Amino acid sequence: MNAPGPFRRVGVPLILFLLTLAFTLVIGVQYHISFHEVRLGAGEGFWGFLWRHPSAWLWGLSYSLPLLGILLVHEMGHFLACRRHGIEATLPHFLPAPTLIGTFGAFIKIRSPFSSKRALFDVGLAGPLAGFVAALPLIAAGIASSRVVARGALDGGLTLGEPLLFTLLARLIVGTLPPGSELLVHPMAFAGWFGLLATAFNLFPIGQLDGGHILYAVAGRKKAYAAGVASVAVLVALGVFFWQGWLLWALMATLIGLRHPPVFEAERLDRRRRLLAVAALAVFALSFTPAPLALAP
Protein backbone atom coordinates (compact mmCIF):
# COMPACT_ATOMS: atom_id res chain seq x y z
CA MET A 1 0.00 0.00 0.00
CA ASN A 2 1.41 3.38 -1.01
CA ALA A 3 1.87 5.87 1.79
CA PRO A 4 -0.46 8.90 1.48
CA GLY A 5 1.13 12.20 0.48
CA PRO A 6 1.53 15.18 2.81
CA PHE A 7 -1.76 16.76 1.71
CA ARG A 8 -3.79 13.65 2.51
CA ARG A 9 -1.90 13.04 5.75
CA VAL A 10 -2.01 16.59 7.11
CA GLY A 11 -3.84 18.90 4.69
CA VAL A 12 -7.18 17.08 4.59
CA PRO A 13 -7.42 16.67 8.40
CA LEU A 14 -6.48 20.34 8.85
CA ILE A 15 -9.11 21.57 6.37
CA LEU A 16 -11.79 19.41 7.99
CA PHE A 17 -10.78 20.68 11.42
CA LEU A 18 -10.99 24.33 10.32
CA LEU A 19 -14.41 23.75 8.73
CA THR A 20 -15.65 22.04 11.91
CA LEU A 21 -14.24 24.91 13.96
CA ALA A 22 -16.21 27.38 11.81
CA PHE A 23 -19.45 25.39 12.08
CA THR A 24 -19.15 24.94 15.85
CA LEU A 25 -18.22 28.61 16.35
CA VAL A 26 -21.47 29.63 14.64
CA ILE A 27 -23.43 27.24 16.85
CA GLY A 28 -21.51 28.45 19.90
CA VAL A 29 -22.35 32.10 19.20
CA GLN A 30 -26.03 31.17 18.91
CA TYR A 31 -25.94 29.33 22.24
CA HIS A 32 -24.12 32.26 23.86
CA ILE A 33 -26.77 34.70 22.61
CA SER A 34 -29.53 32.45 23.94
CA PHE A 35 -27.84 31.75 27.29
CA HIS A 36 -26.97 35.39 28.01
CA GLU A 37 -30.23 36.70 26.46
CA VAL A 38 -28.39 39.08 24.12
CA ARG A 39 -30.80 41.33 22.25
CA LEU A 40 -30.19 41.74 18.53
CA GLY A 41 -31.00 44.99 16.79
CA ALA A 42 -34.40 45.41 15.18
CA GLY A 43 -34.37 43.66 11.78
CA GLU A 44 -30.67 42.90 12.22
CA GLY A 45 -30.76 39.10 12.28
CA PHE A 46 -28.02 36.75 13.40
CA TRP A 47 -25.66 37.23 10.45
CA GLY A 48 -26.18 40.98 10.44
CA PHE A 49 -25.27 41.03 14.12
CA LEU A 50 -22.04 39.11 13.43
CA TRP A 51 -21.21 41.47 10.56
CA ARG A 52 -21.65 44.52 12.78
CA HIS A 53 -19.96 42.91 15.80
CA PRO A 54 -17.18 40.60 14.51
CA SER A 55 -15.75 40.22 18.02
CA ALA A 56 -18.91 38.20 18.81
CA TRP A 57 -17.27 35.26 17.01
CA LEU A 58 -15.18 34.86 20.15
CA TRP A 59 -18.35 34.06 22.09
CA GLY A 60 -18.51 30.77 20.26
CA LEU A 61 -15.23 29.59 21.77
CA SER A 62 -16.90 28.66 25.07
CA TYR A 63 -18.74 25.92 23.17
CA SER A 64 -16.46 25.16 20.23
CA LEU A 65 -13.15 24.67 22.01
CA PRO A 66 -14.46 22.32 24.74
CA LEU A 67 -16.35 20.26 22.16
CA LEU A 68 -13.43 19.97 19.73
CA GLY A 69 -11.10 19.34 22.67
CA ILE A 70 -13.14 16.35 23.87
CA LEU A 71 -13.34 14.90 20.36
CA LEU A 72 -9.62 15.47 19.80
CA VAL A 73 -8.67 13.79 23.08
CA HIS A 74 -10.93 10.85 22.19
CA GLU A 75 -9.33 10.35 18.77
CA MET A 76 -5.78 10.93 20.04
CA GLY A 77 -6.44 8.19 22.57
CA HIS A 78 -7.02 5.85 19.64
CA PHE A 79 -4.09 7.29 17.68
CA LEU A 80 -1.56 6.90 20.52
CA ALA A 81 -2.76 3.38 21.28
CA CYS A 82 -2.20 2.55 17.61
CA ARG A 83 1.30 3.96 17.80
CA ARG A 84 2.02 1.92 20.94
CA HIS A 85 1.10 -1.31 19.13
CA GLY A 86 2.79 -0.42 15.83
CA ILE A 87 -0.51 0.04 13.96
CA GLU A 88 -0.63 2.61 11.18
CA ALA A 89 -3.40 5.18 11.56
CA THR A 90 -4.31 8.58 10.17
CA LEU A 91 -4.52 11.80 12.12
CA PRO A 92 -8.03 12.64 13.45
CA HIS A 93 -10.55 13.68 10.80
CA PHE A 94 -13.33 15.98 12.05
CA LEU A 95 -16.73 15.97 10.37
CA PRO A 96 -18.38 19.42 10.01
CA ALA A 97 -22.16 19.38 9.87
CA PRO A 98 -24.93 22.03 9.60
CA THR A 99 -26.74 20.67 12.67
CA LEU A 100 -27.67 21.88 16.16
CA ILE A 101 -24.26 20.61 17.29
CA GLY A 102 -22.09 21.65 14.34
CA THR A 103 -20.36 18.32 13.82
CA PHE A 104 -20.92 14.61 13.32
CA GLY A 105 -17.85 13.91 15.46
CA ALA A 106 -14.41 12.76 14.42
CA PHE A 107 -12.60 9.57 13.47
CA ILE A 108 -9.23 8.11 12.64
CA LYS A 109 -8.73 5.58 9.87
CA ILE A 110 -6.70 2.52 10.82
CA ARG A 111 -4.55 1.55 7.85
CA SER A 112 -2.99 -1.74 9.00
CA PRO A 113 -4.40 -4.90 10.62
CA PHE A 114 -4.63 -5.34 14.37
CA SER A 115 -1.76 -7.50 15.52
CA SER A 116 -3.57 -9.08 18.49
CA LYS A 117 -6.69 -8.97 20.64
CA ARG A 118 -4.70 -6.96 23.17
CA ALA A 119 -4.01 -4.31 20.55
CA LEU A 120 -7.65 -4.37 19.41
CA PHE A 121 -8.87 -3.93 22.98
CA ASP A 122 -6.40 -1.17 23.83
CA VAL A 123 -7.21 0.84 20.71
CA GLY A 124 -10.96 0.42 21.22
CA LEU A 125 -10.90 1.43 24.88
CA ALA A 126 -8.38 4.30 24.73
CA GLY A 127 -10.64 6.70 22.83
CA PRO A 128 -13.85 6.62 24.90
CA LEU A 129 -11.93 6.43 28.17
CA ALA A 130 -9.77 9.45 27.28
CA GLY A 131 -12.75 11.44 25.96
CA PHE A 132 -14.81 10.62 29.07
CA VAL A 133 -12.05 11.80 31.40
CA ALA A 134 -11.61 14.99 29.34
CA ALA A 135 -15.35 15.71 29.47
CA LEU A 136 -15.63 15.46 33.27
CA PRO A 137 -14.03 18.80 34.28
CA LEU A 138 -15.64 20.63 31.34
CA ILE A 139 -19.11 19.41 32.31
CA ALA A 140 -18.47 20.33 35.94
CA ALA A 141 -17.27 23.82 34.99
CA GLY A 142 -20.16 24.26 32.59
CA ILE A 143 -22.75 23.23 35.17
CA ALA A 144 -21.17 25.58 37.71
CA SER A 145 -21.62 28.41 35.16
CA SER A 146 -25.22 27.45 34.33
CA ARG A 147 -28.30 29.32 35.58
CA VAL A 148 -31.43 28.19 37.37
CA VAL A 149 -34.48 29.67 35.64
CA ALA A 150 -38.24 29.33 35.99
CA ARG A 151 -39.58 26.45 33.91
CA GLY A 152 -41.00 27.86 30.67
CA ALA A 153 -39.24 31.22 31.12
CA LEU A 154 -37.52 30.86 27.74
CA ASP A 155 -39.33 30.66 24.42
CA GLY A 156 -38.47 27.52 22.49
CA GLY A 157 -34.95 26.14 22.84
CA LEU A 158 -33.80 22.61 23.50
CA THR A 159 -34.45 20.23 26.34
CA LEU A 160 -31.51 17.93 27.00
CA GLY A 161 -31.94 14.36 28.13
CA GLU A 162 -29.59 13.96 31.07
CA PRO A 163 -27.08 11.11 31.16
CA LEU A 164 -26.58 9.73 34.65
CA LEU A 165 -23.21 11.47 35.00
CA PHE A 166 -24.75 14.83 34.07
CA THR A 167 -27.52 14.35 36.63
CA LEU A 168 -25.06 13.37 39.38
CA LEU A 169 -22.77 16.34 38.73
CA ALA A 170 -25.71 18.76 38.57
CA ARG A 171 -27.03 17.45 41.90
CA LEU A 172 -23.56 17.76 43.43
CA ILE A 173 -22.78 21.25 42.10
CA VAL A 174 -26.17 22.96 41.93
CA GLY A 175 -28.14 20.88 44.40
CA THR A 176 -31.85 20.11 44.24
CA LEU A 177 -33.66 22.62 42.04
CA PRO A 178 -36.64 24.52 43.50
CA PRO A 179 -40.08 23.39 42.31
CA GLY A 180 -41.05 24.88 38.96
CA SER A 181 -37.47 25.61 37.91
CA GLU A 182 -34.93 24.09 35.53
CA LEU A 183 -31.25 24.39 34.74
CA LEU A 184 -30.32 26.52 31.73
CA VAL A 185 -27.01 24.93 30.79
CA HIS A 186 -23.97 26.97 29.83
CA PRO A 187 -22.58 26.33 26.31
CA MET A 188 -19.56 24.59 27.86
CA ALA A 189 -21.85 22.15 29.66
CA PHE A 190 -23.65 21.47 26.38
CA ALA A 191 -20.30 20.71 24.71
CA GLY A 192 -19.53 18.23 27.50
CA TRP A 193 -23.01 16.76 27.15
CA PHE A 194 -22.40 16.06 23.46
CA GLY A 195 -19.05 14.51 24.39
CA LEU A 196 -20.95 12.04 26.57
CA LEU A 197 -23.43 11.32 23.78
CA ALA A 198 -20.59 10.60 21.34
CA THR A 199 -18.92 8.37 23.92
CA ALA A 200 -22.13 6.40 24.49
CA PHE A 201 -22.73 5.89 20.77
CA ASN A 202 -19.18 4.74 20.15
CA LEU A 203 -19.44 2.20 22.97
CA PHE A 204 -22.36 0.39 21.32
CA PRO A 205 -20.90 -3.06 20.46
CA ILE A 206 -21.33 -2.69 16.70
CA GLY A 207 -18.78 -3.67 14.05
CA GLN A 208 -15.80 -1.34 14.10
CA LEU A 209 -17.17 1.12 16.63
CA ASP A 210 -15.14 1.29 19.84
CA GLY A 211 -17.59 -1.00 21.62
CA GLY A 212 -17.34 -3.47 18.74
CA HIS A 213 -13.54 -3.56 19.12
CA ILE A 214 -13.84 -4.11 22.86
CA LEU A 215 -16.46 -6.87 22.67
CA TYR A 216 -14.65 -8.71 19.87
CA ALA A 217 -11.47 -8.71 21.96
CA VAL A 218 -13.36 -9.97 25.02
CA ALA A 219 -15.89 -12.42 23.54
CA GLY A 220 -14.80 -13.29 19.99
CA ARG A 221 -16.16 -12.82 16.49
CA LYS A 222 -19.50 -14.65 16.66
CA LYS A 223 -20.71 -13.03 19.88
CA ALA A 224 -19.53 -9.62 18.68
CA TYR A 225 -21.50 -9.96 15.43
CA ALA A 226 -24.65 -11.08 17.26
CA ALA A 227 -24.30 -8.16 19.67
CA GLY A 228 -23.89 -5.78 16.73
CA VAL A 229 -27.10 -6.94 15.07
CA ALA A 230 -28.95 -6.68 18.39
CA SER A 231 -27.52 -3.20 19.02
CA VAL A 232 -28.75 -1.88 15.67
CA ALA A 233 -32.20 -3.25 16.51
CA VAL A 234 -32.01 -1.44 19.86
CA LEU A 235 -31.03 1.81 18.13
CA VAL A 236 -34.01 1.49 15.78
CA ALA A 237 -36.33 0.88 18.74
CA LEU A 238 -34.87 3.90 20.54
CA GLY A 239 -35.44 5.93 17.38
CA VAL A 240 -39.07 4.89 17.19
CA PHE A 241 -39.97 5.35 20.84
CA PHE A 242 -37.58 7.98 22.24
CA TRP A 243 -35.57 10.12 19.79
CA GLN A 244 -35.58 9.95 16.00
CA GLY A 245 -31.89 10.84 15.84
CA TRP A 246 -31.09 7.26 16.86
CA LEU A 247 -32.39 6.15 13.45
CA LEU A 248 -29.60 8.15 11.81
CA TRP A 249 -27.07 6.59 14.19
CA ALA A 250 -28.45 3.13 13.33
CA LEU A 251 -28.04 3.87 9.62
CA MET A 252 -24.50 5.16 10.11
CA ALA A 253 -23.55 2.12 12.20
CA THR A 254 -24.96 -0.22 9.55
CA LEU A 255 -23.09 1.58 6.77
CA ILE A 256 -19.85 1.35 8.76
CA GLY A 257 -20.48 -2.40 8.86
CA LEU A 258 -21.65 -4.99 11.38
CA ARG A 259 -18.80 -7.41 10.76
CA HIS A 260 -15.39 -6.91 12.28
CA PRO A 261 -12.16 -7.82 10.44
CA PRO A 262 -10.80 -11.07 11.90
CA VAL A 263 -8.22 -11.07 14.68
CA PHE A 264 -6.36 -14.10 16.07
CA GLU A 265 -9.19 -15.88 17.92
CA ALA A 266 -7.23 -18.14 20.31
CA GLU A 267 -5.74 -15.28 22.30
CA ARG A 268 -7.33 -14.53 25.69
CA LEU A 269 -7.22 -11.16 27.40
CA ASP A 270 -5.53 -10.78 30.75
CA ARG A 271 -7.44 -10.03 33.96
CA ARG A 272 -6.56 -6.31 33.92
CA ARG A 273 -8.09 -5.81 30.49
CA ARG A 274 -11.21 -7.75 31.45
CA LEU A 275 -11.65 -5.42 34.43
CA LEU A 276 -11.19 -2.45 32.11
CA ALA A 277 -13.96 -3.88 29.92
CA VAL A 278 -16.25 -3.61 32.96
CA ALA A 279 -15.06 -0.01 33.36
CA ALA A 280 -16.05 0.62 29.72
CA LEU A 281 -19.53 -0.69 30.49
CA ALA A 282 -19.73 1.71 33.46
CA VAL A 283 -18.68 4.62 31.22
CA PHE A 284 -21.47 3.68 28.80
CA ALA A 285 -24.03 3.57 31.63
CA LEU A 286 -22.93 7.01 32.88
CA SER A 287 -22.94 8.54 29.38
CA PHE A 288 -26.11 7.13 27.80
CA THR A 289 -29.54 8.73 27.68
CA PRO A 290 -32.42 7.27 25.61
CA ALA A 291 -33.88 10.66 24.57
CA PRO A 292 -30.96 13.09 24.14
CA LEU A 293 -32.80 16.05 22.58
CA ALA A 294 -36.29 17.47 22.43
CA LEU A 295 -37.69 20.88 21.52
CA ALA A 296 -38.84 22.76 24.60
CA PRO A 297 -42.55 23.67 24.59
C-alpha positions in Angstrom: 0.0 0.0 0.0 1.4 3.4 -1.0 1.9 5.9 1.8 -0.5 8.9 1.5 1.1 12.2 0.5 1.5 15.2 2.8 -1.8 16.8 1.7 -3.8 13.7 2.5 -1.9 13.0 5.7 -2.0 16.6 7.1 -3.8 18.9 4.7 -7.2 17.1 4.6 -7.4 16.7 8.4 -6.5 20.3 8.9 -9.1 21.6 6.4 -11.8 19.4 8.0 -10.8 20.7 11.4 -11.0 24.3 10.3 -14.4 23.7 8.7 -15.6 22.0 11.9 -14.2 24.9 14.0 -16.2 27.4 11.8 -19.4 25.4 12.1 -19.2 24.9 15.9 -18.2 28.6 16.3 -21.5 29.6 14.6 -23.4 27.2 16.9 -21.5 28.5 19.9 -22.4 32.1 19.2 -26.0 31.2 18.9 -25.9 29.3 22.2 -24.1 32.3 23.9 -26.8 34.7 22.6 -29.5 32.5 23.9 -27.8 31.7 27.3 -27.0 35.4 28.0 -30.2 36.7 26.5 -28.4 39.1 24.1 -30.8 41.3 22.3 -30.2 41.7 18.5 -31.0 45.0 16.8 -34.4 45.4 15.2 -34.4 43.7 11.8 -30.7 42.9 12.2 -30.8 39.1 12.3 -28.0 36.8 13.4 -25.7 37.2 10.4 -26.2 41.0 10.4 -25.3 41.0 14.1 -22.0 39.1 13.4 -21.2 41.5 10.6 -21.6 44.5 12.8 -20.0 42.9 15.8 -17.2 40.6 14.5 -15.7 40.2 18.0 -18.9 38.2 18.8 -17.3 35.3 17.0 -15.2 34.9 20.2 -18.4 34.1 22.1 -18.5 30.8 20.3 -15.2 29.6 21.8 -16.9 28.7 25.1 -18.7 25.9 23.2 -16.5 25.2 20.2 -13.1 24.7 22.0 -14.5 22.3 24.7 -16.3 20.3 22.2 -13.4 20.0 19.7 -11.1 19.3 22.7 -13.1 16.4 23.9 -13.3 14.9 20.4 -9.6 15.5 19.8 -8.7 13.8 23.1 -10.9 10.9 22.2 -9.3 10.4 18.8 -5.8 10.9 20.0 -6.4 8.2 22.6 -7.0 5.8 19.6 -4.1 7.3 17.7 -1.6 6.9 20.5 -2.8 3.4 21.3 -2.2 2.5 17.6 1.3 4.0 17.8 2.0 1.9 20.9 1.1 -1.3 19.1 2.8 -0.4 15.8 -0.5 0.0 14.0 -0.6 2.6 11.2 -3.4 5.2 11.6 -4.3 8.6 10.2 -4.5 11.8 12.1 -8.0 12.6 13.4 -10.6 13.7 10.8 -13.3 16.0 12.0 -16.7 16.0 10.4 -18.4 19.4 10.0 -22.2 19.4 9.9 -24.9 22.0 9.6 -26.7 20.7 12.7 -27.7 21.9 16.2 -24.3 20.6 17.3 -22.1 21.6 14.3 -20.4 18.3 13.8 -20.9 14.6 13.3 -17.9 13.9 15.5 -14.4 12.8 14.4 -12.6 9.6 13.5 -9.2 8.1 12.6 -8.7 5.6 9.9 -6.7 2.5 10.8 -4.6 1.6 7.9 -3.0 -1.7 9.0 -4.4 -4.9 10.6 -4.6 -5.3 14.4 -1.8 -7.5 15.5 -3.6 -9.1 18.5 -6.7 -9.0 20.6 -4.7 -7.0 23.2 -4.0 -4.3 20.5 -7.6 -4.4 19.4 -8.9 -3.9 23.0 -6.4 -1.2 23.8 -7.2 0.8 20.7 -11.0 0.4 21.2 -10.9 1.4 24.9 -8.4 4.3 24.7 -10.6 6.7 22.8 -13.8 6.6 24.9 -11.9 6.4 28.2 -9.8 9.4 27.3 -12.8 11.4 26.0 -14.8 10.6 29.1 -12.1 11.8 31.4 -11.6 15.0 29.3 -15.4 15.7 29.5 -15.6 15.5 33.3 -14.0 18.8 34.3 -15.6 20.6 31.3 -19.1 19.4 32.3 -18.5 20.3 35.9 -17.3 23.8 35.0 -20.2 24.3 32.6 -22.8 23.2 35.2 -21.2 25.6 37.7 -21.6 28.4 35.2 -25.2 27.5 34.3 -28.3 29.3 35.6 -31.4 28.2 37.4 -34.5 29.7 35.6 -38.2 29.3 36.0 -39.6 26.5 33.9 -41.0 27.9 30.7 -39.2 31.2 31.1 -37.5 30.9 27.7 -39.3 30.7 24.4 -38.5 27.5 22.5 -34.9 26.1 22.8 -33.8 22.6 23.5 -34.5 20.2 26.3 -31.5 17.9 27.0 -31.9 14.4 28.1 -29.6 14.0 31.1 -27.1 11.1 31.2 -26.6 9.7 34.7 -23.2 11.5 35.0 -24.7 14.8 34.1 -27.5 14.3 36.6 -25.1 13.4 39.4 -22.8 16.3 38.7 -25.7 18.8 38.6 -27.0 17.4 41.9 -23.6 17.8 43.4 -22.8 21.2 42.1 -26.2 23.0 41.9 -28.1 20.9 44.4 -31.8 20.1 44.2 -33.7 22.6 42.0 -36.6 24.5 43.5 -40.1 23.4 42.3 -41.0 24.9 39.0 -37.5 25.6 37.9 -34.9 24.1 35.5 -31.2 24.4 34.7 -30.3 26.5 31.7 -27.0 24.9 30.8 -24.0 27.0 29.8 -22.6 26.3 26.3 -19.6 24.6 27.9 -21.8 22.2 29.7 -23.6 21.5 26.4 -20.3 20.7 24.7 -19.5 18.2 27.5 -23.0 16.8 27.2 -22.4 16.1 23.5 -19.0 14.5 24.4 -20.9 12.0 26.6 -23.4 11.3 23.8 -20.6 10.6 21.3 -18.9 8.4 23.9 -22.1 6.4 24.5 -22.7 5.9 20.8 -19.2 4.7 20.2 -19.4 2.2 23.0 -22.4 0.4 21.3 -20.9 -3.1 20.5 -21.3 -2.7 16.7 -18.8 -3.7 14.0 -15.8 -1.3 14.1 -17.2 1.1 16.6 -15.1 1.3 19.8 -17.6 -1.0 21.6 -17.3 -3.5 18.7 -13.5 -3.6 19.1 -13.8 -4.1 22.9 -16.5 -6.9 22.7 -14.6 -8.7 19.9 -11.5 -8.7 22.0 -13.4 -10.0 25.0 -15.9 -12.4 23.5 -14.8 -13.3 20.0 -16.2 -12.8 16.5 -19.5 -14.6 16.7 -20.7 -13.0 19.9 -19.5 -9.6 18.7 -21.5 -10.0 15.4 -24.7 -11.1 17.3 -24.3 -8.2 19.7 -23.9 -5.8 16.7 -27.1 -6.9 15.1 -29.0 -6.7 18.4 -27.5 -3.2 19.0 -28.8 -1.9 15.7 -32.2 -3.2 16.5 -32.0 -1.4 19.9 -31.0 1.8 18.1 -34.0 1.5 15.8 -36.3 0.9 18.7 -34.9 3.9 20.5 -35.4 5.9 17.4 -39.1 4.9 17.2 -40.0 5.4 20.8 -37.6 8.0 22.2 -35.6 10.1 19.8 -35.6 10.0 16.0 -31.9 10.8 15.8 -31.1 7.3 16.9 -32.4 6.1 13.5 -29.6 8.1 11.8 -27.1 6.6 14.2 -28.4 3.1 13.3 -28.0 3.9 9.6 -24.5 5.2 10.1 -23.5 2.1 12.2 -25.0 -0.2 9.6 -23.1 1.6 6.8 -19.9 1.3 8.8 -20.5 -2.4 8.9 -21.7 -5.0 11.4 -18.8 -7.4 10.8 -15.4 -6.9 12.3 -12.2 -7.8 10.4 -10.8 -11.1 11.9 -8.2 -11.1 14.7 -6.4 -14.1 16.1 -9.2 -15.9 17.9 -7.2 -18.1 20.3 -5.7 -15.3 22.3 -7.3 -14.5 25.7 -7.2 -11.2 27.4 -5.5 -10.8 30.8 -7.4 -10.0 34.0 -6.6 -6.3 33.9 -8.1 -5.8 30.5 -11.2 -7.8 31.4 -11.6 -5.4 34.4 -11.2 -2.4 32.1 -14.0 -3.9 29.9 -16.3 -3.6 33.0 -15.1 0.0 33.4 -16.0 0.6 29.7 -19.5 -0.7 30.5 -19.7 1.7 33.5 -18.7 4.6 31.2 -21.5 3.7 28.8 -24.0 3.6 31.6 -22.9 7.0 32.9 -22.9 8.5 29.4 -26.1 7.1 27.8 -29.5 8.7 27.7 -32.4 7.3 25.6 -33.9 10.7 24.6 -31.0 13.1 24.1 -32.8 16.1 22.6 -36.3 17.5 22.4 -37.7 20.9 21.5 -38.8 22.8 24.6 -42.6 23.7 24.6 
